[in-house]
Amino acid sequence: MAKYQLYDNAALSVAKNEGEKHIYARPVNSVTFTTADAIEAIQQKCTLTSTDIIAVVEALRGYVQQVLKNGDRMKLDGLGTFSVSLSCKKAETEKEIRAKDVRFAQMNFRAAPEMNRELKKLQLERCASGRKADSSIDDRWTSVIRFLSQNAVMTSQDYLALSGATRYRSYEDLKQWETEGKLSAKGSAHSKFYILTNNSPEA
């Protein structure tokens, strides 16, 4: 059963000079499953060996990547459709845009109708642990160390769920640790993730 917590955006609204307050639900993602987990689960449901499954996964990844590199879409029945979006520099006329100014922005995924129908059956339970908004920044940093000891990277959404703090507080924490040199931000603005630096003290 999936768990969720309720949050309000009061702090974020104040930061943006917005007076309206909203309550919203956010899933509690306590575990990040990996390719290895998927391979083990698939192996238990068929006669393929883990080596065979790895080969299939790698072949599929390579094929999807090639399709997207050609500017096409990849539809996997029952799963969804992958596509890419582009970005270019700001300009008022088309003549100002050259080929070098257009580049890959991010990969998009649109779930298949069958997938959405199944996910609508999701059973939810409110997380009993409650918010961690009152925890100290040292406690939240310890949680980050623990998370990154088990995961290669951490996204802002990962930290949002991990900390239990408001979106604004989470943003401020990540910015502070990046400034202090404890975390290093990688990726683009739309797909940023964080890793520990060599300057990060151990928990």
C-alpha positions in Angstrom: 0.0 0.0 0.0 1.4 3.4 -1.0 1.8 6.1 1.7 1.3 9.8 1.6 1.7 12.9 3.7 -0.2 16.2 3.6 1.7 19.5 3.3 0.8 23.2 3.0 2.5 25.7 0.8 2.4 28.5 3.3 6.1 29.1 3.5 6.4 29.0 -0.3 3.5 31.4 -0.7 5.1 33.9 1.6 8.4 33.7 -0.3 6.6 34.4 -3.5 4.4 37.1 -2.0 1.3 34.9 -2.6 -1.3 35.0 0.1 -3.3 31.9 -0.9 -2.6 28.7 1.1 -3.1 25.2 -0.2 -3.0 21.7 1.3 -1.6 19.1 -1.0 -0.7 15.4 -0.8 2.7 14.0 -1.7 3.7 10.3 -1.9 6.3 9.1 0.6 9.0 7.4 -1.5 11.0 5.5 1.0 12.7 3.1 -1.4 14.3 3.5 -4.8 14.1 0.3 -6.8 16.9 -0.3 -9.3 17.4 -2.2 -12.5 18.8 -5.1 -10.5 15.5 -5.3 -8.5 13.5 -5.4 -11.7 15.7 -8.1 -13.2 15.4 -10.2 -10.1 11.6 -9.8 -10.1 11.3 -10.7 -13.8 13.5 -13.7 -13.3 11.1 -15.1 -10.8 8.2 -14.8 -13.3 9.8 -16.5 -16.3 12.5 -19.0 -17.4 15.0 -16.4 -18.5 18.3 -16.2 -16.6 19.4 -12.9 -15.2 22.1 -12.7 -17.9 19.4 -13.0 -20.6 17.2 -10.3 -19.0 20.2 -8.0 -18.7 20.9 -8.5 -22.4 17.2 -7.7 -23.3 17.1 -4.6 -21.0 20.4 -3.3 -22.6 19.1 -4.0 -26.1 15.8 -2.3 -25.4 17.6 0.7 -23.9 19.8 1.0 -26.9 16.9 0.7 -29.3 14.8 3.3 -27.5 17.8 5.7 -27.4 18.4 5.3 -31.1 14.7 5.9 -31.9 14.7 9.1 -29.9 18.0 10.3 -31.4 16.3 10.1 -34.8 13.6 12.5 -33.5 11.0 9.8 -33.4 8.7 8.5 -30.6 8.9 5.1 -29.0 5.6 3.5 -27.8 5.8 0.5 -25.6 2.4 -1.1 -25.4 1.0 -1.1 -21.9 3.8 1.2 -20.6 3.7 4.5 -22.5 5.3 6.7 -25.1 8.8 8.2 -24.9 9.7 11.4 -26.8 12.1 14.2 -26.7 11.6 18.0 -26.4 14.0 20.7 -27.7 15.1 24.1 -26.6 16.6 27.0 -28.4 17.9 30.5 -27.6 15.4 33.3 -27.2 14.8 35.2 -30.5 12.1 37.3 -32.2 12.6 35.9 -35.7 13.4 32.5 -37.2 16.4 34.0 -39.0 18.1 34.5 -35.6 18.0 30.8 -34.9 20.8 28.6 -36.3 21.2 24.9 -36.0 23.7 25.2 -33.2 21.1 27.2 -31.2 18.7 24.2 -31.1 19.5 21.4 -28.7 18.0 18.5 -26.7 16.1 19.7 -23.6 14.7 16.6 -22.0 13.1 13.2 -22.5 9.3 13.0 -22.0 7.2 10.1 -21.0 3.4 9.8 -21.4 1.9 6.8 -19.6 -0.3 4.4 -21.6 -4.0 4.4 -20.9 -3.7 0.9 -19.5 -1.0 2.0 -17.1 -3.1 5.0 -15.9 -6.1 2.7 -15.4 -4.0 0.4 -13.2 -2.5 3.2 -11.2 -6.0 4.6 -10.5 -6.5 1.5 -8.4 -3.7 2.6 -6.2 -4.5 2.2 -2.5 -3.3 5.0 -0.3 -2.6 5.3 3.4 -1.6 8.4 5.3 1.9 8.1 6.6 1.9 7.9 10.4 5.3 9.4 10.8 4.1 12.9 10.2 6.1 15.9 9.1 9.7 16.4 9.9 9.6 20.1 9.3 10.7 20.8 12.9 13.9 18.7 12.6 17.2 20.5 12.7 19.2 21.1 9.5 21.9 18.7 11.0 19.3 16.0 11.3 18.1 16.6 7.7 21.8 16.5 6.5 22.2 13.1 8.3 19.2 11.9 6.3 20.8 13.1 3.1 24.0 11.2 3.9 22.0 8.1 4.7 20.0 8.4 1.5 23.1 8.9 -0.7 24.9 6.0 0.9 22.2 3.8 -0.7 21.5 5.8 -3.9 23.9 7.2 -6.4 22.1 10.5 -6.8 19.3 12.5 -5.1 16.8 14.7 -6.9 15.0 17.7 -5.3 11.8 15.6 -5.2 13.7 12.9 -3.3 14.8 15.4 -0.7 11.4 16.9 -0.5 9.9 13.5 0.5 13.0 12.6 2.6 13.0 15.8 4.7 9.3 16.2 5.2 9.9 20.0 5.1 8.1 22.5 2.9 9.1 23.0 -0.7 10.7 26.3 0.2 12.6 25.0 3.2 13.9 22.1 1.0 15.0 24.4 -1.7 16.9 26.6 0.9 18.6 23.5 2.4 19.8 22.3 -1.0 21.0 25.7 -2.0 22.9 26.1 1.3 24.6 22.7 1.0 25.6 23.4 -2.6 27.1 26.8 -1.5 29.0 25.1 1.3 30.4 22.6 -1.1 28.7 19.6 0.5 26.6 18.8 -2.5 27.2 19.2 -6.2 24.3 19.8 -8.6 24.4 18.0 -12.0 22.1 17.9 -15.0 19.9 20.6 -16.5 17.4 22.9 -14.8 14.6 20.4 -15.7 16.4 17.3 -14.5 18.8 18.4 -11.8 20.2 15.9 -9.3 22.7 16.1 -6.4 25.7 14.1 -5.4 28.0 14.2 -2.5 31.3 16.1 -3.0 34.7 15.2 -1.6 34.2 18.0 0.9 31.1 16.3 2.4 31.6 15.3 6.1 30.5 11.8 7.0 27.3 11.5 9.0 
